[in-house]
Amino acid sequence: MTQVVLGENEGIDSALRRFKRQVSRAGILADAKNRRHFETPVEKRKRKAVAARRKKRFT
């Protein structure tokens, strides 16, 4: 679970920016998007192929 603790003199805008950054790094929105609708077998294969290419590039 992502949470942001406000600093003593911190504005709400900067705290919101930090929260959005943490959510994107954690992959929460991407996970929710993937679970939102049915994924066809073709889409699943395509997603896995892209992930495999990305993983191979970083290793």
ABEGO torsion letter per residue (X at the ends): XBBBBBBAABBAAAAAAAAAAAAAAAGAAAAAAAAABBBBAAAAAAAAAAAAAAAAAAX
